Structure formats: C-alpha cells, structure tokens
Amino acid sequence: MGGLIVLQSLWAMERRQTDGVERSLEENLALIIQAGFGGVSAHCTNRDNVRRIVSVLGDRDMAIEGQAFPKTIDDLKPVLDIASEFGVRHINLQPDVRPRRLEDCFPLIEGWRRLGEEADIPVYIETHRDRMTTDLYFTLDLLDRYPDLRLIADLSHILVGREFAWPVSDENHALVHRILDASWAFHGRVATREQVQIEISFPHHRPWVDLFLRWWDYGFRGFRRRAGREVPICFTCELGPKPYAITGRDGNDTTDRWAESLMMKELVEQLYAKIESEEEH
C-alpha cells in the first residue's frame, strides 16, 4: 500500500523548558498515538530503549525510523542488529565524520551500504550539518560519484548552511531538486537563511513555510515516480528543542512545538492529498 506515513521525532518531544518538567517516553508515545501519527523516529543505538518503544506501540501498524550516528563502518552493525530484531522500517544515518576529501568518504559509504544490503534494511544518509553531508556542494559531488545513493532530505540544514538569498534563485532551486531526486525519506523542519528552525505558526514566516512545501511537493512527486505509487513516503516532523527552537528572554520556546508538529502534520497530509488527487485525474 502506498500513501504517506507521517512520523514524529521523539527527540522533538523533549521540552527542555525552565520548569524542568519532562514527559516520560510512555507519555510521549501516548500523545503521538492519539494524534494519529504513523510512527516515530528514534535513536536505534540502545536495545532497551527500542524495546520500550515497541512495547508501547504494541500491535499498532506504526513505523519506526532508526537514528544512527556511526563514525566507522562497524559502528553500524549493532544498529542494524537492533533494527532487525524490532522491525525498524529504515535507518536514518547521520555520518558522524567530516572528511575534506571525497575519496575518504568512499570506503565508509560502500561499507554502510553493504551492511544495509546484508541486513535487508534500507539505510539512508541524511543531509545534516556537522556531518559528512554538511556542505551542499560536497554532497552533490558524492551523488556524482554514487548516483544511486539514497538520502534523507532535511532541507533546513541545506538552506541555512548555504544561506540562500531570498527569493531563492533558480540555480539554487535546481541544486535542492538534485538532493530531492535522491531522497527516499524526508525530515520536516522549516528554516530561513539565518535560522535552522523557525516558528511555522507565525504569519510572517509563511513565505518560508510555503518554500518548503514547494520543495516537499517536488520531492513527493519524484519519489512516487521512482519508487512507485504503492510504496509509502515517510515524512518525519522534527521540530527540535532548544537550541534548535528559538527561545525568549525567559529561556522557553516562543511557541508550542507540539502544536506546531500537529500543524506540520496537517500541512504535509494536505499536500500529499493534493498530489494524489492531481495524479489520479
């Protein structure tokens, strides 16, 4: 079955407010389930934590995106063991290395891909700052070397990392499209050229929200052509806590991030419904 699976990041459920109150994992998962999310994105590096998540989700048909941060090829092995044991849908790999030469990336990419194929678990590399993919041009060079490399597009890092001028030029749109053409899952956060995460509910930020919705529209349509309409698209709402979230003088978020996650979920569901409707006629 095709469709859209909207996940919620468990990292994004952290409050980090000055009152010191944090919900338990079980309370966060209950909120996510009640809100109708299709699954969660969570670290896949601790077997007991993943076991707790699976236990709460029970027999619900909910997906898990496993987060991993390997520095070496072998660092991915225990992650894949956990993912295989608990039925993780795919691995979101943030390569925790910062080579300056493309050639230094090749053994790692080839090793991680080999391990993923052996485990029969999709391994996607995220576009993320302070990682192998921190620079847009460097990542595009990697795609030139590996045209079939599968990414997870977190476009917020690309926009703020390259500080695209507004309005975004056709040239920069084309570069983002190349990333989207290689993306097999998506992370949801809206950036400006100066901030990696802005308040999507603020009216004056709507132009940036619309920019990301246009990019996701392009990415969703391309995914449906590449993967086939029967393959679901995974989109993770990932509005992170401070210091990702902008805070006020009191040290607290300027908006309710959970409410904005629900808003983002609704926006991408409406976008996907529009795409489906247009492509069926």
N, C-alpha and C positions, 0 to 999 in steps of 0.2 A: 504494500500500500504506500502510495506517495503522500504528499502533504507537507505540512510544516510542523516541526517539533520545536516548541519554544522552551528552552531550559532556563533555570535560574541559578546563578552562581552562588554557592554557599559562602565564598569569601565576601561577596557583596551583601550578605545578610548580617555581617558584623556591624554593630552600631558604633562603637568607639566614641561614645558621647561622654561628656564630662560627668554625668551621673554614675558612670561605671557599670551600668546595667547591661548585661548581655543575655540574650535568649539562649537556651540550650539547643543543641543540634536537633533534638526531637521537636522542640517548639518551632524552630525554623522550618523544618521539613513539613510540619503540620500546616504552616502558613502557605508554603509552596503548593502542597497538595490541594488545599482548599481553594487556592486562587486558580487552579486549573492548568498549571504548568505541565509540560510533557516530560519533565525530568530535571536533573540537576547537573551542574558542573562542579566537580570536587577534586581535591588532591587525591591522587591514586598512588601514594607513596607509603601509606600506613594501612596495613591489612585490617587492623581492628576498627579503624575509623570507617573504612569502606564497608566492613561487615555491619556496623551500626546503621549506616545509611540504607543498605539493602534490607536490613531487618525492618526498619520503619516503613520503607516503601512497600514491603510485602509483595503481594501478587499483583499489584497495580502495574499496568503496562507503561512504565516510566523509564526513560533512558538515563544513563549516566555517562557524562563526558569526563574522562580521567585526565587530570592535570599532571604533567611530569616536567621535571627541570634537570635533565641529565647533563653532566659535564663530559662524560665519556660514553662510548658505545655500551659498555657493560652496565652502566647506571640504569639503562632502560630495561634490563632483564627482570628485576624484581617487580617493576611497574607492570610489565606485561603478564607476569605470573598472577598478580593480584587481579588485573583486568580480566584475565581468562577465567579465574575462579569465580568471579562475581558478575560476569556477563556485561562488562563495561562496553559501551557502544563503540567508542573510538578514543584514541589518546590525543590530547592536545599537548604537543611537545613544544616547550619553550627551551631552545638550545642554550644552556647557560654557559656559553663560550663566546668570545669576542675576537675571532681571527681577523687579522688585517689583510690576509691574502686568501683569495678564493680557494686556492689549492689546499689550504689547511682545513677547509670545510668538507672536502670530498670524502675522506675516509669516514668521517662521522655520519654524514648523510647516508652514505651507502650502507654503513653498518646498521644504523637505525632502521632503514628501510628493509634490510634483510631480516632483522629480528621481527619486525612487524609482519612481514610475509610468512615467516616461520610460525608465528603465533596465530596467524589469520585474524589479526586485529588491525583495523586501519590506524595508521599513525600519521597525523597531520602536523605540520610545523607552523607555529603561529608567528605572525608578523608582530614583533614586540620590541620596544626599546630596551637597551642594555642587554641584548641577546645577539645571537648570530645574525638575526634579521633586523637589527636596529636601524639600518640605513636602507632606504627605498632602492637606491641605485644598486647597492651591493646585492640586495635580494633579487632584483631583476637580472643581475648578472648570474646569480645562481640558477634562475629559471632558464637563462640561455643555455647553461650547462646541463640542466636537468629539466627539459620541457614538460615532463610528466610529474614533476614534484608537486605534491598536494599540500596546500596551505590551509590554515585557518586565518581568515581575514579579520584582523582587528584594525580597522582603518583609522581609529583615533590616534594610534601611535604614528602612523604614516603622516597624517595631516599635521600634527603638532611637531613631529620630528623634522619635517621639511619646511614647516611654516609657510604653507601655500598662501599666496596673496589672495585677497577677495576682490572680485569674484575669481573663482578657480579657473585657470586658463584651460583651453582645450588640450594643450600639451600635458598638463598635469592630470586632467581627467583621463587621458589616454594611458598614462602610467598607472593610475589606480585601476583602470579597467584590466590591465595586464595582470595585476595581482588578483583581481576578482575572477579572471578567466582560469586561474589556477587554484581557486579556493573551493574546498569541499565542506566547509562549515563556516559559521560567521559568529563574531562576538559583537555584542551591541553596547556601544558607548558613543556619545556624541562629543566631539572636540571642536575647538576653534584653532586658529593658527597659534594661539598663545597658551591655551589650557587643554589638558588632555581629557578633562571631563567637566562638562557644563551642565547647568540645571535645565533639563529639557522642558520643564513646565513654565519657564519664564518666557513671556511673549516675545521679548526682544531677541531671544535665542532661536526663534522659529526658523530663520533662514538657514542656520547650521543644521537644525533637525531635518529640514527639507533636503539639504545637500546629501546627508547620509541616507535618507530614504531613497533618493535617486540612485545612489551608489548600490544600496541593497537591492533595489529593483533590478538594476543591471546584473548584479551577482546572482540573484534568484533565477532570473530568466536564463542566464548562461548555464547555471547548474542543471536546470531542467532539460536543457538541450544535451548536455554532456552525459549526465547520469541516467536520464530517462525520467519520465514523469512518475514512474512507480517508486522511485527512491526518495525518501523523505529528506527535507532540508533541516539541518539542526542550526538553530539560532539561539545564542546564549545572551540573556540580559546580564550585563556585568557592570553595574554602576557601583564602583568600589567605595569603601570607606576612606576617611581621611588618611593620608594626604591626597588621595585621588580626588575625593569630594572637596569642593570649595567650602570653607568654614567661615563663620563670622567671628567677631571680636570675642565672643564667649567660648570659642573653641568647638562649637557644634555645627553640624551641617546646616546649610542655608535652606534646604528643602528636605522633605521626607523621601529618602531614596527608595524605600519600599513602594510608596505610592507612585514614584516615577518609574520603577521597574514594571509595575502594572500598566502604566501608561505606555511604556515602550512595547510591552507585550501586545497591547491592543493595536498600536500603530503598525507593527510588523504583520500581525494577523490580518488587518485590513488590507495592507499592501499585498500580501500573498493571495487573498481572496480576489483582489482586483486582477492580479496576473492570471490566476486560474480562469476567471470569467472571460478575460480578453482572449486567452489562448484557446478557449473552447468554442469561440464564435468566429 
